Amino acid sequence: MTTENDSLSLTPDPDVQPGTGSVREVAALFLRLGLTAFGGPAAHIALFRDEVVTRRKWMTDEYFLDLLGATNLIPGPNSTEMAIHIGYRRAGWRGLIAAGVCFILPAAVIVLGLAAVYAQYGTTPAVEWLLYGIKPVIIAVILQAIWGLLRTAVKTWFLGAMGIIVLILYVLGLNEIVLLFGGGLIAMLVSNINRLRAAPTGGNAGALILLGLPGTLLMQTMAAISMPVSLGALFLTFLKIGSVLYGSGYVLLAFLRNDFVERFGWLTNQQLLDAVAIGQFTPGPVFTTATFIGYLIAGLPGAALSTVGIFLPSFIFVLISNPFIPRMRRSSWLSALLDGVNVAALGLMVAVTLELGRNAIVDGLTLVMLVGTAILLIRFKVNSTWLIIAGGLIGFVSHLLTTL
């Protein structure tokens, strides 16, 4: 016999309504973050936590972690989906749109400008001096977020050990999606071992599968369709990618190469690598690589359609899944699943931070910047946006001094 807490009803929770905050405050926050959020998804999530948990108190660390866990269960760019989730919880469906659009738009405009320069001259402006100063600041921001979230996520010794195991396995090369879902499923089974022996659990597993089912069906449909080169094919291809893609920018690269280099022949390998590089070193979502590719293939209409296509599924997935998150937390099965996914995600964040740190801390100045930023963040609670701007200025000044 099951109780309310042992199952997940596929009905939105009537007791949990989207927030009543201002759309304007949501738009202003994510427009600023879209202009300053360098460093990829791990850095973006750290910046979001600093703004909405630490500074604005829009939600608790526990709820922030639940949103993070939910984004890992659906396809699409995690940090963009986090922005959309936060906007929805703060200001309803208008906040959902405002947060997503304002986070995506600055990066898309910047990438569009770089694409125009690239199309004209075959190269892009060098920004190594900017990233030189920004990278150590980003590492400090991520470390601060990891430390704060770990205290909430590691509820038991078992979860702590699983996070360490995920970190080790990722470093050894195991796929991050396997680690995320494996961590969640193991935590769910271990936490509910007695219920597993006593009763069937097919209902809960079915609810979980529904989170990824729409994207999987679209992937299968799109894979069977051979489309001519056109704006429609461009839009639908990016819609497919946004609907099915789990994982890092390296996974995105594989999808893009398969479709645009191998299948359609619209890009060369070098153009594809340049497109991904642009998405990596500009602020905001890495998925704005789509804007660059769309412009190279079909100019401004191609850039617009590609951007809409790759990000549209995220808005839909968040709108559908967000109302279920509180009910998932009250289910003994899916609450444990979220705990496992959350701690696995943090293990991956630590692993990614180690990789980024090797590239960011390259000399004495960057080490000093890392330590100084950490002190300003932890001891004096300085806003991370100002620190990122300061890091970029230090990088610029350092570049000028070395060229004199």
Steps between C-alpha positions, in 0.01 A plus 500: 500500500641838400443841653502856364872523568583178320374594154515784254176624353541634147295808594657838579508575870201729578661625821812638333441801275757699302634798690358848501825688445552768238568407140715812479734383777533159336576656162753746645686225687529258210582771247797594717599136546469443127762771450741388772452123551824363353637153567237249390211328683680432829594867530152614400338285768742639758410855397127421515536364851689809614224725367176315578591306816768704676412856401132516409369210714258397226540134598688272735809298415291184521248624244780630276653152509166344409478728197854399407409134533191549286700665221730199495201272439389676181687574175639841418752754635501472879587858589241645261237267642600607851445863399158410358407303815601790724304749290191279510513450877556871558249655257291231333490434127596859420806459720578173322512677165681807634775302676568274203493770234706749703766238580524380139468831311827677600711197407308452175558863400872480585539172310310648206746790482795262514340284231471803272869580552592135442295478181669815369859436602518128582609567860375643829643765734745360751365494856770301677594804708142531623468134594842504667360730769149357515581129533655508852205708623257243358685217676463681834128558438445132419694385808289726722179358354619139529588551865160646579304239305696206638382578852142468377543210257711264712230390744656163585839329488366285219421802282840651579676180397294481182598856407868410539453185290328703225792744502754218465306317228458820297874567519554143381283572195153365580215682325341777709144404408559143620640641824209739557223251439694215659557705814134591520377144448745353752400755764133429430544124535718515811269745676190292421639148523229391742221638280662334199463164669142570604337654193537554125636839393405525137294819548795700624732375230238586239479856629875537473511365145240759392750778570725396212243331274397798278860568399569133433197470273596814309855370455371177351263687267762750384761230443270339247441820300741615231444870434634726224717797589254772601401726787243240599762227515730729698230580757382141538854367536574739786157426650596131501836570664341718770242229566733204547842626609627401842854571610784741439614718213697201372171315451363806320804493271424139406139583412599805296768313308267212419230731361679798347830352386421136424129497420440833325853611411412858592812558712864397498660348808700819554188718486333272752792518742508878467126513569535293818796713612290816462226345713754407766669836551198730477277560804170322542391161364745288300204404278525841329741310277176446307480874429849493346429195286162633387659826386774324305244282324213743434580849630273682745190281440712190555648640821155586637340167412796299629497684833126456546516136394769388745358687802124458449485144643654622828212742557247224433673238716531741793139614471384138508735370771517789748160443668597140578823579687343560847292183463813308398666615822207365705518160331729268693621350172562811296626700796780246531550516122543878521745462789711262293490714185583813703808352664612345170463838330716660767762228455506586131526872582809428711654296219430770241640765734825303531526486122425870464744585778790344314433735209419806712783505757802532274730735692546695823257778407212265427568315828488830691177589321345165596589539869404869509165435334422216740568729798283779358217256430505307826612763751363823356210369286599711198265458203648250258404709196729784609780250560463359149516850352806577714665177384446595138652843563803345669543271201475798264757702695732198519473460123588867444799482730640191329471663155677825594 
